[in-house]
Amino acid sequence: MKTEISTDRAAAVELLRKGEVVALPTETVYGLAADALNAAAVVRIFEAKERPRFDPLIVHLPDRDWFERVVDLSTQDRQLVLKLVDRFWPGPFTVVLPRKSVVPDIVTAGLDTVAVRISSHSIFAGIIGKFGKPLAAPSANRFGMISPTTAQHVFDELNGRIPLIIDGGATPHGIESTIVAVREGKIEVLRRGPISEEELSTFGKIDIVTEGKISAPGQLPTHYAPKTPLQLIDDAKSFSARADRGVALLAWSPLKIDNRFVAIRTLSERQDLREAAANLFRYLRELDALDVDLIVAERVPDRGLGAAILDRLQRASHRPDAPARPE
């Protein structure tokens, strides 16, 4: 299969209507989209990504009119859910709710819930609006690898596996949406993202879910990972490594030149967390391409958007089957 990078939105809509998969830009990362109500089309997402069937997908809605067509809102938490989506939609906010039968089992990994959101990206919104139905759209990369924030990132991973990538430039947020579930008046954060706990806390009590049965994307302990082993550190100044090891640094604190590191990428020279989030996956890909022995990443502040960045770095560094590496 030939993979084309294009800006032809009409071609994307035509392919989606034929049950094909298309990579589309969103405000978070690039998504691999297919008709969410067509099980055969959704299978193509899993095949292209080599994604396990137990990991559910997010369903993107064309508009609010579709909300109660795919979810059951007849719960005691209805009013809280509506307040949250009124505030954060369209945008990088996903909510997990009881699903209706119109959503195929393959989309939800057989769960009785479905994760839904409405994207604020103008290109994605225009294409899904023309398509007229919900799209399932996980990140457009091989399963477990670094999420793509440019069309070229998608091409590098999925060339020959999908027919079309719509180029919308670099994605603004750079990390995946915040995912929540609402239960008994409490907001459970299933995946941290651009909408922070501080923002959510104005609507109710917050509970961060760190373990348990998978009920939403991005909950596996190992995820967003480069091929190169990644190690989280507190401070690059105190880091030491054997001289014969090629080490690259993903820095939070500005560090211009240091001969301990083959290469350095600073997430944000101004130490701005939004800029850091936008740069995170791009810089990880750049360091991963250098074929070094190790990438070390400095911890960012565990506040606001920093908590979501740390979540991605912790999952990227989690290698349960890897042997210990001597220092």
N, C-alpha and C positions, 0 to 999 in steps of 0.2 A: 504494500500500500504506500502511495506517495503522500507525504504530509506537506501541506502548503501553509505558509504564514501569509495572512491577508487582512485587509480591512473591510472585506465584502460581507456586510451584515446580512444581506438578502441570501447569500449562499449559505450562511450559517443556519438561517431559518429553514431553508429548503432541506438541508441535511438532517436537521432535527426532526422535521416532519416525516422523513424517510426512516426514522428510527436509528440514525447514526449518532455518534458522539462528536462533540465539538469543544475545543478548549476556549474559554471565554474569560476576559478580565473581570474581576470584581474589585470592590474597594479594599478587600483583605488580601487574597492571593488569587492566582489564576485557577479557575475551576474547570473540571472535565464534565461537561453538561450532556444530559440526555433526557428524553421525555420521562418524567417521573412516574407517569401512569401506564407506561408501556414496559412490562417486565423484560421483554426481549431486548429492548434498547438499554435498559439498566444493566443487563448482563454484560453488555459491551464495555461499560465503565469498569466493572470488576476485572474483565479480561485484560483491558489495556493497562490498568494499574497493577495487575497481579495482586489485587486486594482480597483478603480473606472474607468469606461471606458472612462471618459473624460480626463484622464491623458495620454498623448502620450508616446511612447517608443522610445528609441534610437536603431537605426539599425547599427549593427557592420558589416563592410564589410570584405571579405576575403583578398582583395587587391584593388589597385587603378583602376584596370580594371572594377570593379563593380561600380565605383563612378557615372559615367554618365549613367549607366543603371538604377539607382534608383532615381537620381535627374536631374533636368533641369538646366543646367548651361548657358543657352542662355540669360543671363542678363548683364546689364551694369557693374555689379560688378564681372564678371567672373575672371578677372585678379587678383583682390585682393583676392578672394576666393582661387584661385590656389596658390598664394604666401603663404597664411596661412597654407594650408594643406601640401604644400611642406616643410614648416618649422616644423610643429608640428605633422605630421603623420609619422609613427605610434606613438601614444601616447595619453595622457589624454585630448584630444581636440575634441569637437563635434561641428559641424556646421549645422545650420538649413537652408534648401533650399527648393525651390519648388520641389514637388515630381512628379515622373512619375507613371502611372497607375498600374505598376507592384506591387507597395506597397499597401497592403490591407488597407482599411479604418480603421480597428480596431487598426492597428499599430500607426496610426497618430491621433487617436481620431476624425477622420473625417476632419481634417485640410488639407489644400492643400499644406502643407509643411511636411518635414520629417527631423529628426535629425539623422546625420550619423557620424560615426568615425571608425578608424582602431586601434585596440588594439596592444600594444607593448609587451604584456605578452606572453612569449614563449609557454606556455601550451595552452592558448586561441588561439593564432595564429596557432598552429599546428592542433588543433581540427577543427577550422573553415576552415583552408586550406584543410583538408581532406574532410570536409563536402561539400565544394565547392560552398556554397551559403551564402547570408547574414543571420545573426542571430539577432533577437530582444533579448535584454538582459538587463532589468532593474536590480536593486539591488535585491539580493536573500534573501529577508526578507518579513515579513508581511508589508503591506502598512502603511507608515507613521512612522514606528518604526526605531530603530537604524540600520544603514547599516552594513552588515557583512564583516569582514576583515579576517576571518579564516573559514575553512570548518566546524569546530565545531559550530561557530556562526550560520551558515546556518542550520545545523542539529537541533540546539536548537529551531529554529523558524519553520522549514518546514518539520520536521520529520513526515512521513506518508502522505505527500502531493506530494512529487516528488520521482522518482525512484533512482536518482543518484546524488551524489556530488563529483566532482573531486577535490581532495586535492592537492593544489599547495602551501601550507604554507601560511604565513601571506602576505597580499597584500602590496606592497612597498609604494604607495602613501597614502592609507588609507582614502581618500575622493574622491567623484565622480568627473568626468571630468568637465572641463570648457565647457560651452555651449555658442556659439555666433550665431548671425545672422548678415549678411552683407547687408546693405541697403544704397544706394546712397553714396557709398564711406565711410560709417561710420560703425564701428564695435560695435554692440550692445551686451553687455554681459548679457545673460539671466540667467546664473547660474555661480557663481564664483567657481573656482576649482584650480588644480595644475598649470595651465598656468595663470599667473597673468596679471592684467591690464597693469603693467609696461612692460611685455614682448610683449603684444599685441600692445601697443602704438607705437612701432617702425614701425608698418604697417599702421597706420591711426588713426583718431580721435576715442576715446572710449566713449561710452554711457552706463552707468549702468542702466539696466531696473529693477525697483523695484516693479512695479505694472502694472496691465492691464490684458488682456485676457491671459489665459495659452496657451503658444505656445511651451513649452519644459518641460521635467521632472524637478522636484525640485523647482517649482515656487510657490507651495502652502505655505501660511504663517505658517502653522503647519506641520512640517516634521522632520524626523531623531530623533524622540522623545523617551526618556525612559518612562517606566510606572510611575516612580517616578517623581513628579513635579521638574522642574529644574529652578533655578533662576540665572540670570547673575549678577555678582557684579564686581565692579572696583578693589577692593583690599580686600583680606581675612583678613588682619590685622585689618581692621575697621568693620568687619562683626560681628553682635551680633544676637543671637537667644535664644529663651526660653530654659531653661535647660532641659525641659521634651521632647524636640524634637530631634530625631536622625537626624543629619545632616552630609552629606559626602561632601568632597571638591574635585573638579577638579581644580587643581592649575596650574597657569602659573609661579608665583614666587616660588622658592624652599622653602618648609616649611616642616620640618622633623616631628615634634611631636607637636600636639596642641589638648588639651583635649576638645575643643569646637566641634571637628569633630570625628565622629565614624571611619572614614577612610579618607585617603588622597591619591590621585593619582596626581603626577606632570607630566604634558604633556611632558616636556623636562627639565631635570636638567640643561642642557647647554643653555636653552632658544633658541633652534633651531627650527624654524617654520616647517621645513620639518619633523623633528622627532615628533613634536607636532601633525602634521596632521596624521602621520602614527599611533600614539597612541590614537587619539581622540575617535573613536568609540569603540575600545577595552576597554578603561578605563571607558567610559560611561556605557558599558554593565556590567563591574565588579562592579561599584558603584550601578547600578540599581538592581543587584542581592542581595544586602545587606538588602533589605527591610527596608530602612530608610524612614523618613518622607519627606526629602528634599535633593536634590543635589544642591549645589551652585558651580558655575563655574566662575573663574576669566576671565575677558576679556584679550584677547591676543592683541598685537599691530596690529592696523588696517593698515597694509602695506603688500604688496606682498601676500604670501600665508596666512598670518594672516587674510586678508579680507575674504578668503574662509572659514577659521575655524570659524570666528565670524558669518558668514552667517549661518553655520550649528547650532551653539549654539543659535543664536537668534530664528531660526525656531523651535529648540528643546524646547525652553522655552516658546514659544507662545501657550497659552491655553485660547482661547477666551471665552470658556464656563465655565472655572473653577472659583469657588468662591475665593475671596481674602483670603489669608492666613495671620493671625495676626502674628506679630513678638514678 
